[in-house]
């Protein structure tokens, strides 16, 4: 929790004023039993109505002042805690954005969502309660004990016994419940993961009639979450009864021994009542403290989970080289130099021994079977992952020496899964280039063969796209994501199997349009032989290695893997026509 206190730096004034006003309220509260004692011992005993009214007015004044102090404290505590939560969310979102694919894969998206929402909300609530009650409750307990000693040293010994017992109960419950709250949050992660997968795959689930199985699986996860919540709830619920038993036993002892002292003339009746009031104040303060402990325990568990996210160090960092462009030697745009790579926590290389270079303006086709390493290869160019061995260069310069933004500004990436965001078509296109005007956007849309998508909508570029582009077909989404990459006018365009939902005619028009783009190096990843046949060169991947590089004709003659792929998809006549 200490690591997160820095997010209160901008709210130091509020963090001080809130507790101070709570202490001031507590001071007014501690004086009340003495006033009550005087009303009983002087006003009621002497039947002095004027004195009773006078003291009653003082009590009303203290109540108003206490209310004002309490409202002020709550205002500043709320302002500080909300500001704390906001700053923490911003910083965590920024940190998550800085993580590479490897760290995000390791943590899991559902866990990250839980920690930036539920966990931070719990920490924020804990900060609010701490600012309001952390000083007030102990101050009331200690202050009430001191005031009790001023009245009667003998009876104050009851307080000396009761308060440590109460502290021991609270500490014991806190020690047991903290690990359990962590377990509860882990089960919440599982529920969120199950919910997200169900919502994303709802069409598949219904198509296969798997609703009952999914409901049973969710019920099982939810039941475990319920059991964990019930267990920690039962333990936390012991707090109030345990403290009430101790405090009520102490109150009985005060009344019993206080009565004997009063009968012996040691103290007055009003002072006995004052001692009972002080014990009641201790009870109220400890009940508030127990609620604080429960919330703080949750907040502490959640704070540890938040710190776990901050502890994830991004493996992809800006290069230490200068920001200025390096001189590009020759026409080489990108090159792989004996590159090998393995995904995190995997002992097997996904690709190995990659060695080739690409000239400026070339179209490179990449083809191979499922799991052959096609997508892995192109993801190393924008440095989504770092190579394990060898090096990847762009413009004659190792990608690890670039500033990440500088490198990725050169590259237009269209991933396998077409992702669009909620907003207008124009908004989505401007993600490629915020400065692009409508003319540049429409040019990119024409090249991506998406003109009919825009012109077919009444609102054109102002057409709203729903979350994930659910109101568009798969082919429409793919064409718009290609257009978004083209708006950037990148030096390198990577199409990672991004035309799989297009018909052959549209795919062919798209490839012809892309080939006409001047000075743009294009990587086309596909499992369709027809999509890469017209490329300047084709890289054939097989089990993470390059099985062959060359033109369609060269590979048909020299690469058995490529020949088998082509003949499995096309007739010999079609293969010969392309040749």
C-alpha positions in Angstrom: 0.0 0.0 0.0 2.9 2.3 0.7 3.9 2.2 -2.9 0.6 3.7 -3.9 0.7 6.7 -1.5 2.6 8.7 -4.1 -0.8 9.2 -5.8 -1.9 11.4 -2.9 1.0 13.8 -3.5 -1.3 16.2 -5.3 -3.8 16.0 -2.5 -1.6 16.6 0.5 -3.8 19.5 1.8 -7.0 17.4 1.6 -5.2 14.5 3.2 -4.3 16.6 6.2 -7.4 18.7 6.5 -9.8 15.7 6.4 -8.2 13.9 9.4 -7.7 17.1 11.3 -11.4 18.0 11.2 -12.2 14.5 12.2 -10.0 14.9 15.2 -11.7 18.2 16.0 -15.0 16.5 15.9 -13.7 13.8 18.2 -12.6 16.5 20.7 -16.2 17.9 20.9 -17.4 14.3 21.3 -15.1 13.6 24.2 -16.3 16.7 26.1 -19.9 15.7 25.9 -19.9 13.0 28.8 -18.4 15.6 31.2 -21.1 18.0 30.3 -23.7 15.3 30.9 -22.1 14.4 34.2 -22.4 18.1 35.3 -26.0 18.3 34.2 -26.8 15.2 36.4 -24.6 16.2 39.4 -25.4 19.9 39.4 -28.5 20.6 37.4 -30.7 17.6 38.1 -29.5 17.1 41.7 -30.1 20.8 42.5 -33.2 21.0 40.2 -31.5 23.9 38.5 -33.5 24.3 35.3 -31.4 27.3 34.1 -28.2 25.3 34.4 -29.8 22.3 32.6 -30.9 24.6 29.7 -27.5 26.3 29.6 -25.7 22.9 29.4 -28.2 21.7 26.9 -27.5 24.7 24.7 -23.8 23.9 24.9 -24.5 20.3 23.8 -26.5 21.6 20.8 -23.7 23.9 19.9 -21.2 21.1 20.1 -23.5 18.9 18.0 -23.7 21.6 15.3 -19.9 22.2 15.4 -19.3 18.4 15.3 -21.6 18.0 12.3 -19.8 20.9 10.4 -16.4 19.3 11.2 -17.7 15.9 10.0 -19.1 17.2 6.7 -15.9 19.2 6.1 -13.7 16.1 6.8 -15.8 13.9 4.6 -15.7 16.4 1.7 -11.9 16.7 1.8 -11.5 12.9 2.3 -13.7 12.2 -0.7 -11.9 14.7 -2.8 -8.5 13.2 -2.0 -9.7 9.5 -2.4 -11.4 10.2 -5.8 -8.3 12.1 -7.0 -6.1 9.2 -5.8 -8.2 6.7 -7.7 -8.3 8.8 -10.8 -4.5 9.3 -10.8 -3.9 5.6 -10.1 -6.2 4.5 -13.0 -4.5 6.9 -15.4 -1.0 5.6 -14.3 -2.1 1.9 -14.5 -3.6 2.4 -18.0 -0.4 4.2 -19.1 1.6 1.3 -17.7 -0.5 -1.3 -19.4 -0.1 0.5 -22.6 3.6 0.3 -22.2 3.6 -3.4 -21.7 4.6 -5.6 -24.6 2.5 -8.5 -26.0 4.5 -10.9 -23.8 3.5 -9.2 -20.5 -0.1 -8.8 -21.5 -0.3 -12.5 -22.6 1.3 -13.5 -19.3 -1.1 -11.4 -17.1 -4.3 -12.0 -19.1 -6.7 -9.3 -20.3 -9.5 -10.3 -17.9 -7.1 -9.9 -14.9 -6.0 -6.5 -16.0 -9.6 -5.3 -16.5 -10.4 -6.5 -12.9 -7.4 -4.7 -11.4 -8.0 -1.4 -13.2 -11.7 -1.4 -12.2 -12.7 -3.5 -9.2 -9.4 -3.5 -7.4 -8.7 0.2 -7.8 -12.3 1.0 -6.6 -11.7 -1.0 -3.5 -8.4 0.7 -2.8 -10.0 4.1 -3.4 -12.8 3.2 -0.8 -10.1 2.1 1.6 -8.2 5.4 1.3 -11.5 7.3 1.9 -12.2 5.4 5.1 -8.6 5.7 6.3 -8.6 9.5 5.9 -11.8 9.7 7.9 -11.5 7.1 10.5 -7.8 6.0 10.9 -6.9 8.8 13.3 -10.4 9.5 14.7 -11.2 6.0 16.1 -7.9 5.5 17.9 -8.1 9.1 19.1 -11.5 8.4 20.6 -10.4 5.2 22.2 -7.2 6.7 23.8 -9.0 9.9 24.6 -11.9 8.1 26.3 -9.3 6.1 28.4 -7.5 9.3 29.5 -10.8 10.9 30.4 -11.8 7.8 32.4 -8.6 8.1 34.4 -9.4 11.7 35.2 -12.7 10.5 36.7 -11.6 7.3 38.5 -8.3 5.5 38.4 -9.8 2.2 39.7 -12.7 2.1 37.2 -10.3 3.2 34.4 -8.5 -0.1 34.9 -11.5 -1.8 33.2 -10.7 0.2 30.1 -7.0 -0.9 30.4 -8.2 -4.5 30.2 -10.9 -4.1 27.6 -9.1 -2.1 24.9 -6.1 -4.5 24.5 -8.6 -7.4 24.2 -10.5 -5.5 21.5 -7.3 -4.8 19.7 -6.3 -8.4 19.8 -9.6 -9.5 18.3 -9.4 -7.0 15.5 -5.8 -7.9 14.6 -6.5 -11.6 14.6 -9.5 -11.3 12.3 -7.4 -9.0 10.0 -4.5 -11.5 9.8 -6.9 -14.3 8.8 -9.0 -12.4 6.3 -6.3 -10.7 4.2 -5.3 -13.9 2.3 -8.9 -14.8 1.9 -9.7 -11.5 0.3 -6.9 -12.1 -2.2 -8.5 -15.5 -3.0 -11.9 -13.8 -3.5 -10.4 -11.4 -6.0 -8.8 -14.2 -7.9 -12.2 -15.9 -8.3 -13.6 -12.6 -9.5 -10.9 -12.7 -12.2 -12.1 -16.1 -13.2 -15.7 -15.0 -13.4 -14.8 -12.0 -15.5 -12.8 -14.2 -17.9 -15.7 -16.6 -18.3 -18.1 -13.7 -18.9 -15.9 -12.0 -21.4 -15.3 -15.3 -23.4 -19.0 -16.0 -23.4 -19.9 -12.5 -24.7 -17.2 -12.6 -27.4 -18.1 -16.1 -28.5 -21.9 -15.9 -28.0 -22.6 -16.7 -31.7 -20.4 -19.8 -31.6 -22.0 -20.9 -28.3 -25.5 -20.6 -29.7 -24.5 -22.1 -33.1 -23.3 -25.3 -31.3 -26.1 -25.3 -28.7 -23.7 -25.0 -25.8 -25.7 -22.6 -23.7 -26.5 -25.2 -21.0 -22.8 -26.3 -20.7 -21.7 -22.7 -20.4 -24.4 -21.9 -17.8 -23.2 -24.9 -15.8 -19.6 -23.8 -16.1 -20.4 -20.3 -15.0 -22.5 -21.6 -12.1 -19.6 -23.6 -11.0 -17.2 -20.6 -11.0 -19.8 -18.4 -9.4 -20.5 -21.0 -6.6 -16.8 -21.1 -5.8 -16.7 -17.3 -5.7 -19.8 -17.4 -3.4 -18.1 -19.9 -1.1 -15.0 -17.8 -0.8 -17.1 -14.7 -0.2 -19.2 -16.5 2.5 -16.1 -17.8 4.3 -14.4 -14.4 4.5 -17.8 -12.8 5.3 -18.3 -15.1 8.2 -14.9 -14.4 9.6 -15.4 -10.6 9.2 -18.9 -10.9 10.7 -17.3 -12.1 13.9 -15.8 -8.7 14.4 -18.9 -6.8 15.6 -20.2 -9.6 18.0 -16.8 -10.1 19.5 -16.2 -6.4 20.1 -19.8 -6.0 21.4 -19.3 -8.8 23.9 -16.1 -7.3 25.3 -17.5 -3.8 25.4 -20.8 -4.8 27.0 -18.9 -6.9 29.6 -16.8 -3.8 30.3 -19.9 -1.7 30.6 -21.5 -4.1 33.1 -18.3 -4.0 35.1 -18.3 -0.2 35.1 -22.0 -0.1 36.3 -21.3 -2.8 38.9 -18.1 -1.4 40.4 -19.2 2.2 39.7 -22.4 1.7 41.8 -20.3 0.4 44.7 -18.0 3.4 44.4 -20.9 5.8 44.3 -22.5 4.1 47.4 -19.1 4.5 49.2 -18.9 8.1 48.1 -15.9 7.7 45.9 -17.5 9.1 42.7 -20.8 10.7 41.8 -23.7 9.3 39.8 -23.0 11.7 36.9 -19.4 10.4 36.7 -20.6 6.8 36.5 -22.8 7.8 33.6 -19.8 9.6 32.0 -17.8 6.4 32.3 -20.5 4.4 30.6 -20.7 7.1 27.9 -17.0 6.9 27.4 -17.2 3.1 27.1 -20.1 3.5 24.6 -17.9 6.0 22.6 -15.2 3.4 22.6 -17.7 0.8 21.3 -18.8 3.2 18.5 -15.3 4.0 17.6 -14.2 0.4 17.5 -17.3 -0.6 15.4 -16.2 2.1 13.0 -12.6 0.9 13.3 -13.7 -2.7 12.6 -15.5 -1.5 9.4 -12.4 0.3 8.5 -10.3 -2.8 9.2 -12.6 -4.9 6.9 -12.4 -2.3 4.1 -8.7 -1.7 4.6 -8.1 -5.4 4.5 -9.9 -5.6 1.2 -8.0 -2.5 0.0 -4.7 -4.0 1.1 -5.3 -7.2 -0.8 -6.4 -5.2 -3.8 -3.4 -2.9 -3.5 -1.1 -5.8 -3.6 -2.8 -7.0 -6.8 -2.4 -3.5 -8.3 1.3 -3.5 -7.4 1.6 -6.8 -9.2 0.6 -5.1 -12.4 3.1 -2.2 -11.8 5.7 -4.9 -11.1 5.4 -6.1 -14.7 8.3 -4.6 -16.5 7.9 -4.0 -20.3 10.4 -6.2 -22.1 10.2 -3.9 -25.2 11.8 -0.5 -24.4 12.9 2.5 -26.5 16.3 2.1 -28.1 19.2 4.1 -26.8 20.2 5.3 -30.2 19.6 8.9 -31.4 16.1 9.8 -32.5 17.3 11.2 -35.8 16.8 9.0 -38.9 19.7 6.7 -39.8 21.1 6.9 -43.3 19.6 4.0 -45.3 22.4 2.2 -47.1 21.2 1.2 -50.5 17.6 0.2 -51.2 17.2 -2.3 -48.4 14.0 -1.6 -46.4 13.9 -4.6 -44.0 16.2 -7.5 -43.3 16.4 -10.6 -41.0 19.9 -11.7 -40.0 19.9 -15.3 -38.6 16.8 -14.6 -36.5 15.4 -17.0 -34.0 12.5 -16.4 -31.6 10.6 -18.2 -28.9 7.5 -17.0 -27.2 7.7 -16.3 -23.4 7.5 -19.5 -21.3 8.0 -21.6 -24.4 11.1 -23.8 -24.7 10.6 -24.3 -28.4 11.6 -21.7 -31.0 8.6 -20.4 -33.0 10.9 -19.4 -35.9 14.6 -20.1 -36.3 17.4 -19.2 -38.8 15.5 -16.5 -40.7 17.9 -14.8 -43.0 16.7 -12.6 -45.9 16.5 -8.9 -47.0 13.7 -6.9 -48.7 14.2 -4.1 -51.1 12.3 -0.9 -51.2 9.0 -1.1 -53.1 9.0 -5.0 -53.2 5.9 -7.0 -52.5 6.8 -10.1 -50.4 4.4 -12.9 -50.1 4.6 -15.2 -47.0 2.9 -18.6 -47.2 2.9 -21.8 -45.2 0.8 -24.1 -43.2 -1.0 -23.4 -39.9 1.6 -22.7 -37.1 4.5 -22.5 -39.5 5.5 -19.0 -38.1 4.1 -16.6 -40.8 2.5 -14.2 -38.3 5.5 -14.5 -35.9 7.8 -13.4 -38.7 6.0 -10.2 -39.5 5.4 -9.3 -35.8 9.1 -9.1 -35.3 9.4 -6.2 -37.8 7.4 -3.6 -35.8 9.1 -5.1 -32.7 6.0 -6.5 -31.0 8.4 -9.1 -29.7 12.2 -9.0 -29.5 14.3 -11.6 -31.2 16.1 -14.2 -29.1 19.0 -14.5 -31.6 20.1 -12.5 -34.5 18.7 -9.1 -35.5 15.9 -7.5 -37.5 16.8 -4.2 -39.3 14.5 -1.6 -40.8 16.2 1.0 -43.1 19.5 -0.5 -42.3 19.1 0.0 -38.6 18.5 -2.6 -35.9 14.8 -2.2 -34.7 16.0 -2.3 -31.1 17.9 1.0 -31.5 14.7 2.9 -32.6 12.4 4.8 -30.5 9.3 2.6 -30.5 7.0 5.3 -31.8 9.5 6.3 -34.5 9.7 2.6 -35.7 6.0 2.0 -35.8 5.3 5.2 -37.5 7.1 3.7 -40.5 4.9 0.6 -40.5 1.2 0.0 -41.3 0.1 -3.2 -39.6 -3.2 -5.0 -40.4 -3.6 -7.9 -38.0 -5.3 -11.2 -38.6 -8.3 -10.2 -36.6 -9.9 -7.0 -38.0 -10.5 -4.7 -35.0 -12.6 -1.5 -35.3 -13.5 0.8 -32.5 -16.8 2.4 -31.5 -17.2 5.7 -33.4 -17.5 6.9 -36.9 -15.7 5.5 -39.9 -13.8 8.8 -40.0 -12.7 8.4 -36.4 -11.4 4.9 -37.1 -9.5 6.0 -40.2 -7.8 8.9 -38.3 -6.3 6.4 -36.0 -3.9 5.8 -38.8 -3.1 9.5 -39.2 -4.8 12.1 -37.0 -3.9 14.9 -39.5 -5.5 13.1 -42.5 -8.3 15.0 -44.3 -11.3 13.4 -46.0 -9.6 13.4 -49.4 -6.7 11.3 -48.0 -9.1 9.0 -46.2 -11.2 8.4 -49.3 -8.0 7.7 -51.3 -7.0 5.0 -48.8 -10.6 3.6 -48.8 -10.6 3.3 -52.6 -7.2 1.5 -52.6 -8.5 -0.9 -49.9 -11.6 -1.6 -52.1 -13.9 -0.3 -49.3 -15.5 2.5 -51.4 -18.8 0.6 -51.6 -18.8 0.1 -47.8 -18.7 3.9 -47.3 -20.9 4.9 -50.2 -23.5 2.3 -49.3 -24.1 4.0 -46.0 -26.4 7.1 -45.8 -24.0 8.9 -43.5 -20.8 8.1 -45.4 -17.7 8.7 -43.3 -20.0 9.7 -40.4 -21.5 6.3 -40.2 -21.3 5.0 -36.7 -19.5 1.7 -36.1 -20.6 -0.4 -33.1 -18.2 -1.9 -30.6 -15.8 -4.3 -32.5 -17.5 -3.4 -35.8 -20.4 -5.8 -35.1 -22.6 -3.9 -37.5 -20.3 -4.7 -40.5 -19.5 -8.0 -42.2 -16.1 -9.7 -41.9 -15.0 -8.5 -45.3 -16.1 -5.0 -44.7 -14.2 -4.9 -41.4 -11.1 -6.2 -43.1 -11.2 -3.7 -45.9 -11.6 -0.8 -43.5 -8.7 -1.9 -41.3 -6.5 -2.1 -44.5 -7.7 1.4 -45.3 -6.8 2.6 -41.8 -3.2 1.3 -42.3 -3.0 3.0 -45.7 -4.1 6.4 -44.4 -0.8 6.5 -42.5 1.1 6.2 -45.8 3.7 3.8 -44.2 7.0 2.8 -45.7 6.2 -0.8 -44.9 2.7 -2.3 -45.1 2.1 -5.6 -43.4 -1.1 -7.5 -44.3 -1.2 -10.4 -41.9 -3.8 -12.7 -43.5 -6.1 -9.7 -43.5 -8.0 -10.6 -46.7 -9.2 -14.0 -45.6 -12.8 -12.9 -45.6 -12.7 -11.3 -49.1 -13.8 -13.1 -52.2 -11.2 -13.9 -54.8 -12.2 -11.0 -57.2 -12.0 -8.4 -54.4 -8.8 -9.9 -53.1 -7.2 -9.6 -56.6 -8.3 -6.0 -57.0 -6.9 -5.2 -53.6 -3.5 -6.7 -54.5 -3.4 -4.9 -57.8 -4.2 -1.6 -56.1 -1.6 -2.1 -53.4 1.1 -3.0 -56.0 0.5 0.4 -57.6 1.5 2.2 -54.4 4.9 3.7 -55.1 7.9 3.2 -52.8 5.9 1.1 -50.3 7.3 -2.3 -49.3 4.4 -4.7 -48.7 4.4 -8.0 -46.8 1.4 -10.2 -47.6 0.8 -13.1 -45.3 -1.8 -15.6 -46.5 -2.7 -19.2 -46.6 -4.1 -18.7 -50.1 -1.6 -19.5 -52.9 -3.5 -17.2 -55.3 -3.0 -14.2 -52.9 0.8 -14.4 -53.1 1.5 -15.8 -56.5 2.0 -12.3 -58.1 4.4 -11.1 -55.4 7.9 -10.1 -56.4 9.2 -12.8 -54.1 7.5 -15.5 -51.9 8.8 -16.8 -48.6 7.6 -20.3 -47.8 7.5 -21.1 -44.1 7.5 -24.7 -42.8 7.8 -25.5 -39.1 9.3 -22.2 -38.2 12.0 -22.3 -40.9 12.2 -20.9 -44.4 11.6 -23.7 -46.9 12.2 -21.5 -49.9 12.4 -18.0 -51.2 11.8 -16.9 -54.8 9.2 -16.2 -57.5 6.2 -18.4 -58.1 7.9 -20.1 -61.0 11.2 -20.6 -59.1 9.4 -22.1 -56.1 7.2 -24.4 -58.3 10.4 -25.8 -59.7 12.6 -25.9 -56.6 10.3 -26.0 -53.4 8.3 -29.1 -52.7 6.4 -27.5 -49.8 5.2 -24.6 -52.0 4.3 -26.9 -54.9 2.2 -29.1 -52.5 0.4 -26.0 -51.2 -0.4 -24.7 -54.6 -1.6 -28.0 -56.0 -3.8 -28.6 -52.9 -5.6 -25.3 -53.6 -5.5 -24.9 -57.4 -5.6 -27.1 -60.4 -2.4 -27.7 -62.4 -3.9 -25.5 -65.2 -4.5 -22.6 -62.8 -1.0 -23.0 -61.3 0.4 -22.9 -64.9 -1.6 -19.8 -65.8 -0.2 -17.9 -62.8 3.2 -19.1 -63.8 
